[in-house]
């Protein structure tokens, strides 16, 4: 059951990233770009969660998960500060 929850988190983040980046390509609003980049990074972070806890539980990917999530949130923060109208 936990595998399904982790995969669902990956799919939801991926879908959100695709929708945000598609919205950016249609409208050209840069805030959508930064939000899409953030969710693409969060998708990668969720993939690392799945790998860490399900596929290779003997390896510790905790630091890599935190780094990808922090960089992703920094992209969102940058977009919110500098690109908001």
Beta strands, then each sheet from edge to edge (+ up, - down):
end
